[in-house]
Amino acid sequence: MSNFRFLKISKTKKLRYISINSNSDLFVVFLHGFMSDLTGEKPKTLKKYCKKRKIGFLAIEYSGHGKSSGKFTKGNISKWTREVKISIRKIVKKRKFILVGSSMGSWLSINQFKYFKQQIKGFVGIGSAPEFLEQLMWKKFTKKMKKEITNKGIINLKNGGYEYPITNQLIKDGRKNKVLNMKIKSKIYVTMIHGKKDEVVPISYSKKVLKLFVKSKKKLIVIKKGDHSLSSYKNLKVILNEIDLIKKFIY
């Protein structure tokens, strides 16, 4: 995908990102999932959508992901949240934006409400996975696995042909980033989209996210044949349709 750039956020850290229409008064900010990057269908489709509608677009690769600097094993929710915050401040600045968070990206999105409550005008979650490190990993680890990660500081999880290096510091940091007891009073449109055939994150997580938004216009869309990624053409159309509806609400 063209338009890749690098944003220097410290002396040693550069994040790869995509940004178009940087002078627009409205942006779509896309936050990808755990161990993902910006080469997938979702950022590609969202960029095309924003280009066609002449609105701003920003997608960020967190440290240790894709071509951004840093080691994945040194990263955690606090660091990635901070990187997103810095990137939004530098590129979106004071403008309005709609958050689109995929899986872990939804967790990082919820964290952004602490910093940009007035600027965030809508939120679309895709297979949302807040607090997944504790609930979907640590609590499901066997005693042997817990012992290994505690003693060695890391465990390599194999899942669907991929290997995920899960560090003890990542799990511990996840506990400092609890969001499911928050109350967010923003009067915005919030849509959670979840695949019925999602084998990674249960639909209940999208329902939990909706409960946080006490004053928002909110809805849950369950896609019957949808998986966790929701990257097929049909599923992407559902996502774009929701962004269109939020845009109408803003203007």
N, C-alpha and C positions, 0 to 999 in steps of 0.2 A: 504494500500500500504506500502510495506516495505521501508527501506532507509530513513525514516523520521528522521530528526535531528533538533537540536535547535541551533540557532546562537544568542549569546549574543551581542546586539549592544549598550547597555547602562547598567547602574547599575540596572535599573528596567525593561528593555525590552528584551524579548527573542522572536525570530521569528522562526516558524517552517518552515523547507525547505526540499527539496529533492535535492540531488546532486550525480551524478555518473561520473565516468571517469574524475576525477578532474585534471589529468595531460595532458589531450588532448589539442591540440593547437587550437581547435575550439569548442565552446559551443553553445547549443540552450538554450536561457533563456526565460522561460514561465512566463507571468504575467496574473494572473486570473482576473475575473471581480468583480464588486461591490457586497459585501456581499457573495462572493463565497469562495471556499477553494481549497485544493489540493486533494480532494477525488474523483473528477469527472473523466470522461473518457478522457478528453484532456491531463491532466498531465500524466495520466497512459499510454496513447498511445504514447505520445512524449518520455517518459522515455524508453519504449520498443524500439522505433525507434532508439534512441541514443545508447542504449545498443548494439543493433544489428550492428550498424555502427561504434561502438567504438569511439563515439565523446562525449564530455562533455555535461551534462545536469544540469540545475539549475532551480528550481521552488520555488517561495517564497510566503509564506502567510503573508500578511501585518498585522500590529497590529490590534487587535479587530476582526480578521477574523480567522475562523477555530480554531486551538489550539494555535495560537500565543498569547502572553500576551497583556494586554491592553483592554480598552473598545472601542467598535465600535464607540460609540457616541463621543469619544475624538479624533477620527481619521479624517483626511482630505487629500486632494490631495497632499499638500505640505509635510505632514508627511510621507505618503505612498511612495511618490517619493524619499524622502531622505532615507527611509528604503531600497528601491530597490537599490539605488546608493551604500549604505554601503555594502549590501550583495554582489553585483557584485564586488566591490573593494576587498572584503575579500575572495571570492571564485573563481571568474573568473580571478581576478587580471588583468594582462596586456594582456591577451589572446583575440583573436578575438571571436565575438559571433553574432548569429542571434537572433533578438528579435521576440517573438511570443506573441502578446498581444490580449487578449480576452475582448471585450466590454470596460470597464473602463481601463483594462490592456493596451489598445492601447494608451489611454491618458497618462498613466504613462510611456509607451514606448517612446512616442514622447518627453517627458520631459528628458529622458536619453540621448538624442542627445546633450544636453548642456554639458554633462560630458564625454561621451565616443565616440564622433564623429569618431575618428580614429579606434576604435575597432569594432564598429558596422558594420557588413558586409552584413546585409540583415534585412528586416523587413516584417513580415506577420501579418496583422491585421484581426481579426475575429469579425464581427459585431461591428466594431469600434465605440466608443462613446465618442470622446473628447468633453469637455464642456457640457456634458449632464445635469449637475446640474442646469445650468441657462436655457438652451434651452428646455430641455425635462421635467424639473421639475418646477422650479420657474416660468417660463413664462406661464405654464399651470395651476398653482395654482389659485384657486378662491380668491377673496378679503378676504373671511373669513379664508381660509387656511393661507394666507400670514400674516394676523393679528395674528393668533394663533402661528405660528412659530416665529414671531417677539416678541410677548409678553412672550411666555413660553420658547422660545429657542429651541423648538423641536416639531415635528409633526410625528405621526405614520401613514405611508402610507400603505394601504392594497392593494396588487396586486397579483392575481393568487395564493391565499392561503398563501402568505407570508406577513409578516409585516416588513416594513422598517422604522427604526427610523431616520428621517432626521433632522439634527440639523441646526440651523441658522448659526453657525460658519462654518459648512461644505459648505453651499451655498456661504457664503462670501469668504471663502478660494478658492472656485472654480473660482471666479472672478479674483483672483490673478494669476491663472494658465491658462490664455488664450493661446492657441497654434495655433489656426486656422489662425492667421495672420503671422505666422512664415515663413521663407524661409530656407529650409534645403538643402545645396548644396552637400551632400554626393553622390558620384557616386556608388550607390548600387542597388540591386534589391529590389523593394518594391511591395508587392502584398496585396491587400485588398480583403477579401472574405466575402461576405454578403448573407444572405438568402433572397430570394424574399418574403418569408412569415414571415419575421421578423416583429413582432408587437410591439417591444420595441424601436428599433432604426431604423430610415429610412435609406435607401441605400445612400441617399445624404451625410451622414456623412463619409462614406468610400470614396466617391468622393472628399470631402473636404480635407481629409487626403492626398490623392494622389497629390492634387494641391500644397501641402507644399514642395514636393520633386522636385525641379526644374531641377536637373541634373541626376536623377535616371532613371533606366529602370523600368517602372511601369505598373501595370495592375490591372483591377478590375475583379473579378470572382463573378458572381451572380449565386447562386445555386437555381434553380427553385422551388424546394419543401423545401428549407432550412428555418429553424426557426432562432431565435436569437442565440441559444446555439451552433448549428452546431456540435452536439456531436454524431451523428449516425455514424456507421461504414463507410458508403459511403462518408459522409461529411469529416470525419477525413482523409480518403484516399486523398481527394483533398488537404487538408492542408499539409500532408506529402509529396505529390508530389511537392508542391511549395517549400518546404524546400530542397528537393532533387535538384531542379533546381538552387536554390541559392547556394547550396554547389558546384555544377559543375562550376558555375560562379566564385566562390572564388578560386577554385583550378585550 
